Every structure is written in structure tokens, then in C-alpha cells.
């Protein structure tokens, strides 16, 4: 019996080939699903990271303006900032909407709030900072 199975010269049947191909296709589809999820997570993370950089730069720039007694207090507003840092969009660029508000919170204190939104995240990210005027930051050079 064993001798008959080992000396089978018929080859592989069509059914066996189809079953093997089905198993390989199922495995490839599973791997592609993982790659798709990884790519989507990477794109989301990249957008969030760029938004965080824009948020930090905007907060820091406005904080320095408020802290310097020689500078006017920023009024706030909305602007479009591109991920490339350029004045206009480049191919593949992401547009971020940056909203800044400055509220008076006392004689010498202001609440600075910055919100950054983009197409993939309309909720955006938001940060607030209480800033005071400080004579140590007085500069005679132009304001940022």
C-alpha cells in the first residue's frame, strides 16, 4: 500500500492546485488588510504630529508677543497654514485651519487659545495658555 502511494506518478490534481491557491489568496488578503490598517494609522499620526507642531509654533509666537511690553496684544483670528510651511499649497500638501483667540483675564493677563483643524480631523486639537506681560521680555527689536 505504501509502495503504491510513493510511486504515484500522476502528479498534482487540479483540485489540489485550486485548494492551495485558495489558501494562499486568503493569507495574502489577511496581510493586505494589516498593511491597509497600518497605512491609515500612519497617515492619521502624521497629520496629528504636523498639527501639534503648528499649534506649538502659534502658541509660542503669540505668547512672546503678549509677554513683550513693547508689542501690541494679538487680536486673534483664523488663518490657513500648510504642512509644507509655504505660503501656498504644494502638491500633496495638507491645509490646516488655525484659529487663535486672545481674551483679557485681568490687568496684565490674557488667555491665549489656539485650535488647529484639518480635513481628516474636523474636531482638531486645542490648547490654552494664560500669559502675562513681563518686563524681562522687553525688547527694542521688532515684534515677532
C-alpha positions, 0 to 999 in steps of 0.5 A: 500500500505504501509502495503504491502511494510513493510511486504515484506518478500522476502528479498534482490534481487540479483540485489540489492546485485550486485548494492551495491557491485558495489558501494562499489568496486568503493569507495574502488578503489577511496581510493586505488588510494589516498593511491597509490598517497600518497605512491609515494609522500612519497617515492619521499620526502624521497629520496629528504630529504636523498639527501639534507642531503648528499649534506649538509654533502659534502658541509660542509666537503669540505668547512672546508677543503678549509677554513683550511690553513693547508689542501690541496684544494679538487680536486673534483670528483664523488663518490657513497654514500648510504642512509644507510651511509655504505660503501656498499649497504644494502638491500633496500638501495638507491645509490646516485651519488655525484659529487663535483667540486672545481674551483679557483675564485681568490687568496684565493677563490674557488667555491665549487659545489656539485650535488647529483643524484639518480635513481628516480631523474636523474636531482638531486639537486645542490648547490654552495658555494664560500669559502675562506681560513681563518686563524681562521680555522687553525688547527694542527689536521688532515684534515677532 
